[in-house]
């Protein structure tokens, strides 16, 4: 686990200049930087371009929270290419795991962020197949060995959460790639004649990149639905994708993995028991490999089934002796969770405590009252680098601090379960939209199904109306019939935009969402996949990587140097679950006239969880939204949303927003509160990044 950064000077691009040298190094930060972290030199005494080396060092320093244990850089002999890594030691402790990694003849160099599983088997295979000589015990070193042997197809051999940059001097090929679900971030832009990449946007500033608001992306939610960000010209590498740069010139994008689903008209032949066991086996294996580390591993535990089954399976595997915690096997399993005020209606810590007692494991809580939420708000926003219109991310930020203060560097979470098992209420309408012809035991008659479909569709619209003030009714009927039910209403709380933003027309976030999907896949959604699977696909391409894995996972975890692991997003498990019939994910019981979400997960989890969790309905992780006038949150938001601060953004209309804080807190209006939290986050980001005021484009 680490933060990574890279800079590639592009041929024929004007702007960037520096004093070139003809030497290379794997040296890290200059000694006079005062860092206590280990730097990687590998005994090389030759010096790179001093300018590029300094930029790489400053870039890594900006994201040192991602890797406080060691620094390492490599630059090409001509100074055109530089790679950097700041490392959080998890596996292969000591200098042998420091990055960048290289092969024997020093023609391939790589930096890797994340965790790669089953690496010991791959190491053994590579030794036998190619005689590759590994420098240490780090899981990430397999990237160089696999690439050297398989070329670009090596990406399909990787299992885990990762982002990486690699340079092959023989082929003059630069490669950057991201894991299948987008657990680990990787951003890129072209600035001043260079291709720049980093784990976080703040790491690009030392290269001369200056952030500007991408107002079009903010208006149409491009930052939430696709590869755009809130910053102009800054892009994400999409999940399951890679980019290449050949001979410092041609840049292209490729895809190495995607979700797929079965033909909805083909009858399932496997038995129910067989599929339940198939889920159980694959989830147990995903947990098993994620418990392996040379440092203590903990579990973030809430009151839901997802994190609870992870904890239950972990305890089961440890009790059976199938895995040990830490490099000496002496560490105990520990669980940690967030505790909101008990009278808030959002506190699940009591349920989590009962689960921990059932398992016989320790449980620690990060207490989050209103004062703590307000105190942690601005720092959490800075690390997230994008807004989140409720305050759960602040709780996760504080939970990660408790985790690290408790001596735990690696945690396992239940993130991703709802995405693959159909756990969200917003998926219900799409499950009911069509009969499940793949499952011979479907118990719905059409009249009952259509009755429940209309009710679920209305419930989804009402939920988003309450949350954002929009119900999606403005969509053209043709689009409403194609787009999944949740996406028809999906948008953000309304921000009063400055009048000049009308120059972008009237972009609709719902249109942005569906048009981000290529036509080949949209055809599959219309004609081959069951609507539930189409809805899951869309969610996995939008909300999961662009918000949930950002605001509630990687950024909040790494803000305190904690590595997060997500068993539910193990691609072996995802591919198996994707090909299960919809009626095993969402199950209708005609006797009770009730629908149960994540039905097959409940059955597979039954031996590892309490009766309470087996029967408990899904409750999304959220934080309190209502706060009193005169309290810490009211004071904080009032301090941030001022005329000076709002007008400095440029894209928000102050005259239409000046009464927002008063309305939000005096009336406890949820849409107004979420809107206020959103604008406050824009203000924090604008100030911390030093972003100039947005103005109307000079077209």
Secondary structure as the mmCIF struct_conf table of DSSP 4:
data_model
#
loop_
_struct_conf.conf_type_id
_struct_conf.id
_struct_conf.beg_label_comp_id
_struct_conf.beg_label_asym_id
_struct_conf.beg_label_seq_id
_struct_conf.end_label_comp_id
_struct_conf.end_label_asym_id
_struct_conf.end_label_seq_id
STRN STRN1 UNK A 2 UNK A 9
HELX_LH_PP_P HELX_LH_PP_P1 UNK A 10 UNK A 10
TURN_TY1_P TURN_TY1_P1 UNK A 11 UNK A 12
BEND BEND1 UNK A 15 UNK A 15
BEND BEND2 UNK A 22 UNK A 22
STRN STRN2 UNK A 25 UNK A 25
BEND BEND3 UNK A 29 UNK A 29
HELX_RH_3T_P HELX_RH_3T_P1 UNK A 31 UNK A 33
BEND BEND4 UNK A 37 UNK A 37
STRN STRN3 UNK A 38 UNK A 39
TURN_TY1_P TURN_TY1_P2 UNK A 42 UNK A 43
HELX_RH_AL_P HELX_RH_AL_P1 UNK A 50 UNK A 62
TURN_TY1_P TURN_TY1_P3 UNK A 63 UNK A 63
HELX_RH_3T_P HELX_RH_3T_P2 UNK A 64 UNK A 66
BEND BEND5 UNK A 69 UNK A 69
STRN STRN4 UNK A 70 UNK A 75
TURN_TY1_P TURN_TY1_P4 UNK A 77 UNK A 78
BEND BEND6 UNK A 79 UNK A 80
STRN STRN5 UNK A 81 UNK A 87
BEND BEND7 UNK A 91 UNK A 92
BEND BEND8 UNK A 94 UNK A 94
HELX_RH_3T_P HELX_RH_3T_P3 UNK A 95 UNK A 97
BEND BEND9 UNK A 99 UNK A 100
STRN STRN6 UNK A 101 UNK A 102
TURN_TY1_P TURN_TY1_P5 UNK A 104 UNK A 105
BEND BEND10 UNK A 106 UNK A 106
STRN STRN7 UNK A 108 UNK A 116
BEND BEND11 UNK A 117 UNK A 118
HELX_RH_AL_P HELX_RH_AL_P2 UNK A 119 UNK A 130
BEND BEND12 UNK A 135 UNK A 137
HELX_RH_3T_P HELX_RH_3T_P4 UNK A 139 UNK A 141
HELX_RH_AL_P HELX_RH_AL_P3 UNK A 142 UNK A 150
HELX_RH_3T_P HELX_RH_3T_P5 UNK A 151 UNK A 157
STRN STRN8 UNK A 160 UNK A 168
TURN_TY1_P TURN_TY1_P6 UNK A 169 UNK A 172
STRN STRN9 UNK A 173 UNK A 178
BEND BEND13 UNK A 180 UNK A 181
BEND BEND14 UNK A 184 UNK A 184
STRN STRN10 UNK A 187 UNK A 191
TURN_TY1_P TURN_TY1_P7 UNK A 192 UNK A 193
STRN STRN11 UNK A 194 UNK A 198
BEND BEND15 UNK A 199 UNK A 200
HELX_RH_3T_P HELX_RH_3T_P6 UNK A 201 UNK A 207
TURN_TY1_P TURN_TY1_P8 UNK A 208 UNK A 208
STRN STRN12 UNK A 213 UNK A 213
HELX_RH_AL_P HELX_RH_AL_P4 UNK A 215 UNK A 220
TURN_TY1_P TURN_TY1_P9 UNK A 221 UNK A 221
HELX_RH_AL_P HELX_RH_AL_P5 UNK A 222 UNK A 225
BEND BEND16 UNK A 226 UNK A 227
STRN STRN13 UNK A 228 UNK A 228
BEND BEND17 UNK A 230 UNK A 230
STRN STRN14 UNK A 231 UNK A 231
TURN_TY1_P TURN_TY1_P10 UNK A 232 UNK A 233
STRN STRN15 UNK A 235 UNK A 236
HELX_LH_PP_P HELX_LH_PP_P2 UNK A 237 UNK A 238
TURN_TY1_P TURN_TY1_P11 UNK A 239 UNK A 240
STRN STRN16 UNK A 241 UNK A 246
TURN_TY1_P TURN_TY1_P12 UNK A 247 UNK A 249
STRN STRN17 UNK A 250 UNK A 255
TURN_TY1_P TURN_TY1_P13 UNK A 264 UNK A 265
BEND BEND18 UNK A 266 UNK A 266
HELX_LH_PP_P HELX_LH_PP_P3 UNK A 267 UNK A 268
BEND BEND19 UNK A 270 UNK A 270
HELX_RH_AL_P HELX_RH_AL_P6 UNK A 272 UNK A 290
TURN_TY1_P TURN_TY1_P14 UNK A 291 UNK A 291
BEND BEND20 UNK A 294 UNK A 295
STRN STRN18 UNK A 297 UNK A 300
BEND BEND21 UNK A 303 UNK A 304
HELX_RH_AL_P HELX_RH_AL_P7 UNK A 305 UNK A 319
TURN_TY1_P TURN_TY1_P15 UNK A 320 UNK A 321
BEND BEND22 UNK A 322 UNK A 322
BEND BEND23 UNK A 325 UNK A 326
TURN_TY1_P TURN_TY1_P16 UNK A 327 UNK A 328
BEND BEND24 UNK A 329 UNK A 329
HELX_LH_PP_P HELX_LH_PP_P4 UNK A 331 UNK A 333
STRN STRN19 UNK A 334 UNK A 340
HELX_RH_3T_P HELX_RH_3T_P7 UNK A 342 UNK A 344
TURN_TY1_P TURN_TY1_P17 UNK A 345 UNK A 345
HELX_RH_AL_P HELX_RH_AL_P8 UNK A 349 UNK A 359
TURN_TY1_P TURN_TY1_P18 UNK A 360 UNK A 360
STRN STRN20 UNK A 362 UNK A 368
HELX_RH_AL_P HELX_RH_AL_P9 UNK A 370 UNK A 384
BEND BEND25 UNK A 386 UNK A 386
BEND BEND26 UNK A 389 UNK A 390
TURN_TY1_P TURN_TY1_P19 UNK A 391 UNK A 391
HELX_RH_AL_P HELX_RH_AL_P10 UNK A 392 UNK A 405
TURN_TY1_P TURN_TY1_P20 UNK A 406 UNK A 407
STRN STRN21 UNK A 410 UNK A 413
TURN_TY1_P TURN_TY1_P21 UNK A 415 UNK A 416
HELX_RH_AL_P HELX_RH_AL_P11 UNK A 417 UNK A 421
TURN_TY1_P TURN_TY1_P22 UNK A 422 UNK A 422
BEND BEND27 UNK A 424 UNK A 424
HELX_RH_3T_P HELX_RH_3T_P8 UNK A 425 UNK A 427
HELX_RH_AL_P HELX_RH_AL_P12 UNK A 428 UNK A 433
BEND BEND28 UNK A 434 UNK A 434
TURN_TY1_P TURN_TY1_P23 UNK A 437 UNK A 438
TURN_TY1_P TURN_TY1_P24 UNK A 440 UNK A 441
HELX_RH_AL_P HELX_RH_AL_P13 UNK A 446 UNK A 468
BEND BEND29 UNK A 469 UNK A 469
BEND BEND30 UNK A 472 UNK A 472
TURN_TY1_P TURN_TY1_P25 UNK A 473 UNK A 474
BEND BEND31 UNK A 475 UNK A 475
HELX_RH_AL_P HELX_RH_AL_P14 UNK A 477 UNK A 482
BEND BEND32 UNK A 483 UNK A 483
HELX_RH_AL_P HELX_RH_AL_P15 UNK A 485 UNK A 489
STRN STRN22 UNK A 497 UNK A 497
HELX_RH_3T_P HELX_RH_3T_P9 UNK A 499 UNK A 504
HELX_RH_AL_P HELX_RH_AL_P16 UNK A 509 UNK A 515
TURN_TY1_P TURN_TY1_P26 UNK A 516 UNK A 516
BEND BEND33 UNK A 517 UNK A 517
HELX_RH_AL_P HELX_RH_AL_P17 UNK A 519 UNK A 527
TURN_TY1_P TURN_TY1_P27 UNK A 528 UNK A 528
BEND BEND34 UNK A 529 UNK A 529
HELX_RH_AL_P HELX_RH_AL_P18 UNK A 531 UNK A 541
TURN_TY1_P TURN_TY1_P28 UNK A 542 UNK A 542
HELX_RH_AL_P HELX_RH_AL_P19 UNK A 543 UNK A 543
HELX_RH_PI_P HELX_RH_PI_P1 UNK A 544 UNK A 548
HELX_RH_AL_P HELX_RH_AL_P20 UNK A 549 UNK A 549
HELX_RH_PI_P HELX_RH_PI_P2 UNK A 550 UNK A 554
HELX_RH_AL_P HELX_RH_AL_P21 UNK A 555 UNK A 558
TURN_TY1_P TURN_TY1_P29 UNK A 559 UNK A 561
STRN STRN23 UNK A 563 UNK A 566
HELX_RH_3T_P HELX_RH_3T_P10 UNK A 567 UNK A 569
HELX_RH_AL_P HELX_RH_AL_P22 UNK A 571 UNK A 578
TURN_TY1_P TURN_TY1_P30 UNK A 579 UNK A 579
BEND BEND35 UNK A 580 UNK A 580
HELX_RH_AL_P HELX_RH_AL_P23 UNK A 582 UNK A 585
STRN STRN24 UNK A 586 UNK A 589
TURN_TY1_P TURN_TY1_P31 UNK A 590 UNK A 593
STRN STRN25 UNK A 594 UNK A 597
TURN_TY1_P TURN_TY1_P32 UNK A 598 UNK A 598
HELX_RH_AL_P HELX_RH_AL_P24 UNK A 599 UNK A 605
HELX_RH_3T_P HELX_RH_3T_P11 UNK A 606 UNK A 608
BEND BEND36 UNK A 609 UNK A 609
HELX_RH_AL_P HELX_RH_AL_P25 UNK A 611 UNK A 615
HELX_LH_PP_P HELX_LH_PP_P5 UNK A 616 UNK A 618
TURN_TY1_P TURN_TY1_P33 UNK A 629 UNK A 630
BEND BEND37 UNK A 631 UNK A 631
HELX_RH_AL_P HELX_RH_AL_P26 UNK A 632 UNK A 640
BEND BEND38 UNK A 641 UNK A 641
HELX_RH_AL_P HELX_RH_AL_P27 UNK A 643 UNK A 649
BEND BEND39 UNK A 650 UNK A 651
STRN STRN26 UNK A 652 UNK A 652
HELX_RH_AL_P HELX_RH_AL_P28 UNK A 654 UNK A 657
TURN_TY1_P TURN_TY1_P34 UNK A 658 UNK A 659
HELX_RH_AL_P HELX_RH_AL_P29 UNK A 660 UNK A 667
HELX_RH_AL_P HELX_RH_AL_P30 UNK A 670 UNK A 689
TURN_TY1_P TURN_TY1_P35 UNK A 690 UNK A 690
HELX_LH_PP_P HELX_LH_PP_P6 UNK A 691 UNK A 694
#
